[in-house]
């Protein structure tokens, strides 16, 4: 991936910092636990820092891709004082380097909307979950983000997303993707605060 594209992704992640605490609240509500191993997946990570601040999870990691993104996560981990407690793994959409049955909660924002950057692998997400594990996969602001925050960053976020190739995803297309991935029986779609798949094992 070109350096310019990586910089745009990093801009989006910085822009979204005010959203992460609210999105974390939504995911934490679905998860329903405060312990466990937490993993954030992909280029649009950031909510993991809110989980750590909230004291949710016993261990925290980012499966970072595409190549070059991990440096920005290391930098943020240093800035927020969690570099000793956060594991950053150079990975890929198939979640190479992440053990099967090792994760209690996986969060994967932007999963379905950027096919020019990566192809989502839902079977890999299901693979890394422990029995009774939960994955929150999709895109959006979550149901708790206030309108004031959305108004502040919405326009710039849309422009940046389009510039890195964001596509629209319908619920119907998402259902087909779930079926093709072999995880439809373990998943449900929610469209509150975005378009998300809750994947369980």
N, C-alpha and C positions, 0 to 999 in steps of 0.2 A: 504494500500500500504506500502511496506517495506521502511524503512528509507533510504536504499541505493538507491532505485529508485527515491525517492524524491530528494535526493542530486544530482542525475544525471540530473533530470529535471531542478533543480536550476542552475546547471552548464551550460546547454543549454541556459537558459534564460540570464545568465551573458555573455556567449559567443556572443549572438546575440545583445548585446547592441549597437554595431556600426551600425547594420542594422535598428534599430527601427526608427531613424529620416527619413530614405529614405522610409521605408514602410509606415510610417505615411503620408508622402507627397502623396503617391499613394492613400491611403484610403481617405485622405482629398479631393483629386481631385474628387473621385467618390461621396463623401458626398455632396460637393458643398456648404457647409454652415460653419459658424464659431460659431454658437450658439448651444444650445440644450443640452440634457442629454446624456452623452457618457458612454458606458459600455464595458469593455473588459471581455471576458469569458474564463475560463479554466485554465489549468496548465501552459500555455505558454504565460502568459501576460507580457507586457513590453512596448508595443507601446503606452499605455495610458499615460505614463510619457512624451513621445514626444508630444502627443496632448496637454498636460498641458503646456509644455514648449512653444509650438507654439501658445498658447492662443486660441485653438479650444475647444469649449464646455463651458457651464456655470456650469455644474456639472459632476463629474467624479466618476466612481465606477468600482470595479473589482468583478465579480462573481467567487469566488475562489473554485476550487476543483482540485484534490482529497483532503481529509482531510490532514492538515499539510502544505499545500502550502501557506496559508495566512500569516504565520509568515515571510516568505521571502519577501512578498510584503510590509508588514508593515516596515520591515527593510529598503527596498529600498526607500519607501516613506519618511522615516526619513532622510535617507542619501541625498535625493534630495530636502528636505525642503518642501514637499507637504503633509505631514501626516495630517495636519489640513483640507486639501481640498479634500482628496481622501477617499471615502467610500469603505471599503473592507468587502465583505459579504461572509461568509462561505456558499457555495451553493452546487449544484450538477448538473449533465448534464440536468436535467429537469428544471433548473434555479429556484429551490425553494428559496424563500426569495426575488425574484424579481417580482414586480407587473406587471400585464398585462398592455399593452398600456402605458408604462412609459419611453421608451428609444427611442431617436432619431437616434443614431448611435451605433450599436453593432459591435465589432471586435472580431473574434474568430479564432485565429491562431492554426494550428495543428489539426483542427476539425475532419478530415476524416482519419487520418493516424495512430491512436494509439488505436485500439480496445481493447487491453489488459488493457489499463488504464481507458477508458471510452467509452461509446457508444453515439455518437452525437445525439442530439434531435433537429432536425431542426424545428419541430412544436413548441417547446418551445421557440426557438429563434424568430420565427415569432410572437408568443404570446406576448412577452415582448415589441415588437416594437410598437411605436405609429403609427397612420395613417400617411402615407408619411415617416415613418422611414425607415432606410437602415441598412442592416447587411452585413458585409464583412467577409465571412466565408471560410476557406480553409487552404492553406499552400503555402509557398514560400517566396522569398525575396522581392517581389514587383518589379515593373518595373524600379524604379529609383536607386536601389542599385548598386554602381559601381563595375566593375569586380575586382578592387583591393581589395575591402572588401570581395567579394565572395571567391577570391583566398586565402585570409588570414584565413578565418574560415571554408571554405567549407568541407575540409577533416575531421576536428575534429567534425564538426556538424553532418556529415553523420555517423561517428562512434558512436557518442553518441546517435543519433536517433535510429540506429539499435539496440544498447544495451538496449533501453527501448521498443523495439518491433515495430518500424515503419514498416508499410506495404506500398506497392505501390497502388495507386488509379488511375484507368483509367477514362477518361471522360465518357465512356459508363457506367461504374459502378456507377459513380456519378449521371448520369441522372436517373438511376434506383432508387438510394437512394432518389433523389428529388421527383420522382413519388410516391414511397412508403411512403414518409413523408407527402404527400398531399400539397406540396408547389411549385410544378413544374411550375404552372401558374404565380407565383409571383417571379420567379427566373431566372437568366441567368448565364451561366458559362463563365468565362474568363480564358484564359491560358497565359496571359501576366504576366511574373514575378512569375509564380507558377501555381497552380490550385485553382481557387477561385469561390465561388458562391456569386453573388450579389443578396440579398434577399430584396424585398421591400414590403411595406404594404400599 
